[in-house]
Amino acid sequence: MSPALVAGLCALGLLNLVSFAAFGLDKRRARQRPRRVPESTLCWLPLLGRAAGARVAVHVLRHKPAKTSFRLPLSAATVGCLLRLAAPAWWLRNRERPR
């Protein structure tokens, strides 16, 4: 594997850990009642490349899994993240190659 690919995968893993930690922090704050992490922040995290961490946090921490007003934007953000990550691969595969 190239060093750039390894660095990119490590960065993506770190970003997903940050997302998981944000959901965990909000879950802990929900129990203790201080100021919480805004839902808009939790929904934007997947758009920034952190969809896996957000999805794992929702299932592992059981954080807002039944709240439709949160689940729908999170799902849309996850799809947006996947499209954003797939676009460069699609472009590289379909570009015209020099002859």
N, C-alpha and C positions, 0 to 999 in steps of 0.2 A: 504494500500500500504506500501511496505517496505521502510525504509529510503533510502536505496541504489537506489531503483527505482526512488523515488522522486528526489534525488540528480542528477541522470543521466538525467532525463527529464528536470530539471532546467538547467543543463549544456548544453544540446542540444538546449534548447530555447535560452540561452545566446549566443551560437555560431551562431545561425541563425540571431540573432539581429546584431551581429558583421558583418556578411555577408551582410545583408541589409544595414547597415551603410557604408560599403565599396562601394557598388554600388551607394548609395546616394552621397557619397563624390566624386566619379568619375563623377557623373552627374553634381554636382555643379561646379567642376573644369573644366568640358567641357564648361560650360557657361562663366567662368571667365578667361579661357585660361592659368592658371598656370600649373605646372607639374601634369599629370594625373596618376591614378592608372593603372599599366600595365594590359593589357587584360589577360596575362598569370596568373596573380594573381587572377583576377576575375574568371577565369576558374578553378583554383585549389581550390578555396574556397568550392565548392560543394563536392569535393572529400574528404575533411576533415570533413564532417558531417554537412555541411551548405547548403544543396541543397534547402531546403524549403525557407530559407531567400533569396537565390539568385533568385529563380524562382519568388517569390513574388515581389522582387525588379524590375525584368525585366518587369513585367506586371504593377505594380503600378506606378513606376517611368518612364515607357516607355523608358527604357535604352537599347539601341541597339537591339530592338526586330526584326528588319528586316536585320540586318547584318549577313549574312550567315557564314562568317568566324569566327564569335563569337558564333552564335547560335548552330552550330554543336559541337564544343568542350564543350560548356556548357551542351548540351544534353547528350553527352557521359559521362561527369563528373557526372551528376545527376544519370545516370544509374549505374555508378560505385559506387556512394555513397549508392544507394539503395541496391545493391548487398552486399556491405560491411556491411550494417546494418542488412540485412536479413540472412547473413551467420551464425552468432551465434545462431539465433532462429532455423534455419534449423538443425544445428548440435545438439542442445539440444533436438529437437524433434525426431531426427533419431538415436541418439546414443543407444547403447545396454544398457539395464537396468539390474542391477544385479538381480539374481533370488533368 
